[in-house]
Amino acid sequence: MRLLLTGATGTLGRNLVRQLECEPDIQLFLPRRKELAEPESYVAEVRPDVVIHSAASGLRLPRPPFPEIAHFNVTMSLRLFDAGPEARFIFISSGLAYKPQGRPLTETDPLESLHPYGSTRAAGDLLLRAAALAAGRPLTVLRPFSFTGQDDGGGRLFPALLTAAARGEPFALTAGGQVRDFCAVQDVAQAVVAALRHKSKNPIEVFNVGSGISATIRETVEKVCQALGLVVDLRFGARPYFPQEPMHLVADTSKTRSELGWEAQTNLAYAVWQLARSQFAELNVRRPQ
């Protein structure tokens, strides 16, 4: 199987590369960002059987200007889809694409977001499904919710927490009332591989990827710090909420468990410990169960 994976230098992409390199029947192709600027020529040269499109813009801070995020997440996704009409396409969308419902979200819930990343992921998600339906092509969409672990970075929650601890600085957070469903990134990567191996009777499939464990940001951060023995001055309420950020973002993963045979296996604190061990060795945090 000739497999083209975009976003190989991102958090999920790096974990995907580690897992896909262990698959004996896969020949892996990893385009650089500049090669994706002209996806038609690159795809024509590689001739992939499968494309996993994990590359995205706007998730990490600081974010690029919105037009740049929209161009990459929407226009480039459609061009990559059109560039390989014979290839199966697997698109990594996001739980941030959904319209908040105040409950665990299912794959049939509407997509509607004003978040800079979530809105462009929602647009790409919708347009790719429409394009696949029009072309009669198979398409798999995975919507990961919050995740962290090895290779996480770019100002996201847990790398920022560990950075503050390593520097002995206070860590400023919102009041922490947002409800989230955190998953270990290696588990998300395993879900992508499970979708790759899945033989579906439906041409278009959508799967949520999450831990199934919901808690507020405050509860989650405090629990992780306690499990790791991490000493850091947590300043809850020192930052305002981001206006476009959903207050409740939790996945219903019933379909993913039943059809892909996948569910999260890794304790969140262990995933953060893996991140600390690889990037913040000076912290010498306690290894959790």
C-alpha positions as CSV (number, residue, x, y, z in Angstrom):
1,M,0.0,0.0,0.0
2,R,1.4,3.4,-1.1
3,L,0.3,5.8,1.6
4,L,0.7,9.6,1.5
5,L,0.5,11.2,5.0
6,T,0.4,15.0,5.3
7,G,1.1,16.8,8.6
8,A,3.9,14.4,9.6
9,T,5.6,17.0,11.7
10,G,2.6,17.8,13.8
11,T,1.6,16.3,17.1
12,L,-0.7,13.7,15.6
13,G,1.4,13.3,12.5
14,R,4.6,12.3,14.4
15,N,2.7,9.7,16.3
16,L,1.1,8.4,13.1
17,V,4.4,8.1,11.5
18,R,5.7,5.9,14.4
19,Q,2.7,3.6,14.1
20,L,2.6,3.4,10.3
21,E,6.3,2.7,10.0
22,C,5.6,-0.6,11.9
23,E,3.0,-1.7,9.4
24,P,4.9,-4.1,7.0
25,D,2.6,-3.6,4.0
26,I,2.8,0.2,3.9
27,Q,5.2,2.4,1.9
28,L,5.0,5.8,3.5
29,F,5.3,9.1,1.7
30,L,5.6,12.3,3.7
31,P,5.3,15.6,1.7
32,R,6.8,18.8,3.1
33,R,4.6,21.8,3.4
34,K,6.1,23.4,0.3
35,E,5.3,20.3,-1.7
36,L,1.7,20.6,-0.7
37,A,1.6,24.0,-2.3
38,E,1.4,22.1,-5.6
39,P,-0.4,18.9,-4.6
40,E,-1.3,17.9,-8.2
41,S,2.4,17.3,-9.2
42,Y,3.3,15.6,-6.0
43,V,0.4,13.2,-6.0
44,A,0.9,12.4,-9.7
45,E,4.5,11.5,-8.9
46,V,3.7,9.4,-5.8
47,R,0.6,7.7,-7.1
48,P,-0.8,6.8,-3.6
49,D,-3.4,4.2,-2.9
50,V,-4.4,6.1,0.3
51,V,-4.1,9.7,1.4
52,I,-4.3,10.5,5.1
53,H,-4.7,14.3,5.3
54,S,-3.7,15.3,8.8
55,A,-2.0,18.6,8.0
56,A,-3.8,21.7,9.3
57,S,-3.2,25.4,10.1
58,G,-4.5,27.4,13.1
59,L,-4.5,24.9,15.9
60,R,-1.3,25.9,17.6
61,L,-0.6,29.4,19.0
62,P,0.2,31.9,17.8
63,R,-2.3,31.4,15.0
64,P,-1.6,32.7,11.4
65,P,-4.0,35.3,9.9
66,F,-7.5,33.8,9.3
67,P,-7.3,33.9,5.5
68,E,-4.1,31.8,5.6
69,I,-5.8,29.3,7.9
70,A,-8.9,29.1,5.7
71,H,-6.8,28.7,2.5
72,F,-4.8,25.8,3.9
73,N,-7.6,24.0,5.7
74,V,-10.2,24.3,3.0
75,T,-8.7,25.1,-0.4
76,M,-5.6,23.0,-0.1
77,S,-7.7,20.1,1.3
78,L,-9.9,20.1,-1.7
79,R,-7.0,20.4,-4.1
80,L,-5.3,17.4,-2.5
81,F,-8.6,15.4,-2.7
82,D,-8.9,16.3,-6.4
83,A,-5.3,15.5,-7.2
84,G,-5.6,11.8,-6.6
85,P,-9.0,10.6,-7.9
86,E,-8.1,7.0,-7.6
87,A,-6.9,7.2,-4.0
88,R,-8.9,6.5,-0.8
89,F,-9.0,9.7,1.2
90,I,-8.9,9.9,5.0
91,F,-9.5,13.4,6.4
92,I,-8.6,14.3,9.9
93,S,-11.2,16.9,10.9
94,S,-11.9,18.0,14.5
95,G,-14.4,17.9,17.3
96,L,-14.1,21.7,17.3
97,A,-16.1,21.6,14.0
98,Y,-19.3,20.8,15.8
99,K,-22.1,23.1,17.0
100,P,-22.0,22.9,20.8
101,Q,-24.9,20.9,22.2
102,G,-24.0,20.8,26.0
103,R,-23.8,17.0,25.8
104,P,-21.6,14.4,24.2
105,L,-21.6,14.9,20.5
106,T,-22.5,12.3,17.9
107,E,-21.4,12.1,14.3
108,T,-24.8,13.2,13.1
109,D,-24.8,16.4,15.1
110,P,-24.5,19.6,13.0
111,L,-21.2,21.3,12.2
112,E,-21.2,25.0,13.1
113,S,-18.3,26.8,14.7
114,L,-16.9,30.4,14.9
115,H,-13.6,29.1,16.2
116,P,-10.7,30.0,13.7
117,Y,-9.6,26.4,13.5
118,G,-12.9,24.7,14.1
119,S,-14.8,26.7,11.5
120,T,-12.3,26.0,8.7
121,R,-12.1,22.3,9.7
122,A,-15.9,22.3,9.5
123,A,-15.9,23.8,6.1
124,G,-13.3,21.3,4.8
125,D,-15.2,18.5,6.4
126,L,-18.5,19.5,4.7
127,L,-17.0,20.3,1.3
128,L,-15.0,17.1,1.1
129,R,-18.0,15.0,1.9
130,A,-20.0,16.8,-0.8
131,A,-17.1,16.3,-3.2
132,A,-16.8,12.6,-2.4
133,L,-20.5,12.1,-2.9
134,A,-20.5,13.9,-6.2
135,A,-17.5,11.9,-7.4
136,G,-18.6,8.6,-6.0
137,R,-15.3,8.3,-4.1
138,P,-14.7,6.6,-0.7
139,L,-14.0,9.1,2.1
140,T,-13.4,8.5,5.8
141,V,-13.6,11.5,8.2
142,L,-12.2,11.3,11.8
143,R,-13.0,14.0,14.3
144,P,-10.5,13.9,17.2
145,F,-11.4,15.9,20.3
146,S,-8.8,17.2,22.8
147,F,-5.6,15.2,22.9
148,T,-2.0,15.5,24.2
149,G,1.1,13.4,24.7
150,Q,4.5,12.9,23.1
151,D,5.4,15.6,20.6
152,D,2.7,18.0,21.7
153,G,3.7,21.7,21.6
154,G,3.0,25.1,20.2
155,G,1.5,26.8,23.3
156,R,-1.2,24.1,23.8
157,L,-2.4,23.4,27.3
158,F,-0.1,20.7,28.6
159,P,3.1,21.8,26.9
160,A,2.4,25.3,28.3
161,L,1.8,23.8,31.8
162,L,5.1,21.9,31.7
163,T,7.0,24.9,30.4
164,A,5.7,27.0,33.3
165,A,6.7,24.3,35.8
166,A,10.2,23.9,34.2
167,R,10.8,27.7,34.5
168,G,9.3,27.9,38.0
169,E,6.8,30.4,36.8
170,P,3.0,30.8,37.6
171,F,0.7,29.3,35.0
172,A,-2.1,31.6,34.0
173,L,-5.4,29.8,33.0
174,T,-9.0,30.7,32.5
175,A,-11.4,29.8,35.4
176,G,-11.2,26.3,34.0
177,G,-14.9,25.6,33.6
178,Q,-14.7,24.3,30.1
179,V,-15.7,20.6,29.9
180,R,-13.3,18.5,27.8
181,D,-12.7,15.0,26.7
182,F,-8.9,14.5,26.7
183,C,-7.3,11.6,24.9
184,A,-3.7,10.4,24.6
185,V,-2.4,11.3,21.1
186,Q,-1.0,7.7,20.6
187,D,-4.6,6.5,21.0
188,V,-5.8,8.9,18.4
189,A,-3.1,7.6,16.0
190,Q,-4.3,4.1,16.7
191,A,-7.9,5.2,15.8
192,V,-6.6,6.5,12.4
193,V,-4.8,3.2,11.7
194,A,-8.0,1.3,12.7
195,A,-10.0,3.4,10.2
196,L,-7.4,2.7,7.6
197,R,-7.8,-1.0,8.1
198,H,-11.6,-0.8,8.3
199,K,-13.6,-2.4,5.4
200,S,-16.8,-0.3,5.3
201,K,-19.8,-0.9,3.1
202,N,-20.6,2.8,3.2
203,P,-18.6,5.1,0.8
204,I,-18.6,8.0,3.3
205,E,-17.9,7.3,7.0
206,V,-17.4,9.7,10.0
207,F,-16.0,8.7,13.3
208,N,-15.5,10.6,16.6
209,V,-12.3,10.0,18.5
210,G,-12.2,10.8,22.2
211,S,-11.6,9.2,25.6
212,G,-15.2,9.1,26.7
213,I,-14.1,10.8,30.0
214,S,-15.4,14.3,30.5
215,A,-14.2,16.8,33.1
216,T,-13.6,20.5,33.5
217,I,-10.2,21.9,32.5
218,R,-9.6,22.7,36.2
219,E,-10.4,19.2,37.4
220,T,-8.2,17.7,34.6
221,V,-5.2,19.9,35.2
222,E,-5.3,19.5,39.0
223,K,-5.6,15.7,38.6
224,V,-2.7,15.5,36.2
225,C,-0.5,17.7,38.4
226,Q,-1.3,15.5,41.4
227,A,-0.6,12.2,39.5
228,L,2.8,13.5,38.3
229,G,3.8,15.2,41.5
230,L,4.1,18.3,39.4
231,V,4.7,21.5,41.4
232,V,3.4,24.6,39.6
233,D,1.5,27.7,40.7
234,L,-1.9,27.4,38.9
235,R,-3.6,30.7,38.5
236,F,-7.1,29.9,37.6
237,G,-9.1,32.9,36.4
238,A,-6.0,34.9,35.4
239,R,-7.0,34.7,31.7
240,P,-10.3,35.4,30.0
241,Y,-12.2,32.7,28.1
242,F,-11.6,32.8,24.3
243,P,-15.0,34.0,23.0
244,Q,-15.2,31.4,20.2
245,E,-14.2,28.5,22.5
246,P,-17.0,26.0,23.2
247,M,-17.7,25.4,26.9
248,H,-18.7,21.8,26.4
249,L,-16.7,19.7,24.0
250,V,-17.0,15.9,24.6
251,A,-17.3,13.0,22.1
252,D,-19.8,10.2,22.0
253,T,-17.6,7.4,20.7
254,S,-20.2,4.7,20.5
255,K,-19.9,4.3,16.7
256,T,-16.1,4.3,16.8
257,R,-16.1,1.6,19.4
258,S,-18.7,-0.6,17.7
259,E,-17.5,-0.3,14.1
260,L,-13.7,0.2,14.4
261,G,-13.3,-1.8,17.6
262,W,-11.3,1.1,19.0
263,E,-11.4,2.8,22.4
264,A,-8.9,4.9,24.3
265,Q,-6.4,2.9,26.4
266,T,-4.0,5.4,27.8
267,N,-4.4,7.3,31.1
268,L,-4.1,11.1,30.4
269,A,-1.6,11.6,33.2
270,Y,0.6,8.9,31.6
271,A,0.4,10.7,28.2
272,V,1.5,14.0,29.9
273,W,4.3,12.1,31.6
274,Q,5.5,10.8,28.2
275,L,5.5,14.4,27.0
276,A,7.4,15.6,30.1
277,R,9.9,12.8,29.8
278,S,10.7,13.6,26.1
279,Q,10.7,17.4,26.3
280,F,11.1,18.4,29.9
281,A,13.4,15.9,31.4
282,E,14.6,18.4,34.0
283,L,11.2,18.2,35.8
284,N,11.8,14.6,36.9
285,V,8.0,14.0,37.3
286,R,6.6,10.9,38.9
287,R,5.5,8.2,36.5
288,P,1.8,7.5,36.9
289,Q,0.0,4.2,36.5
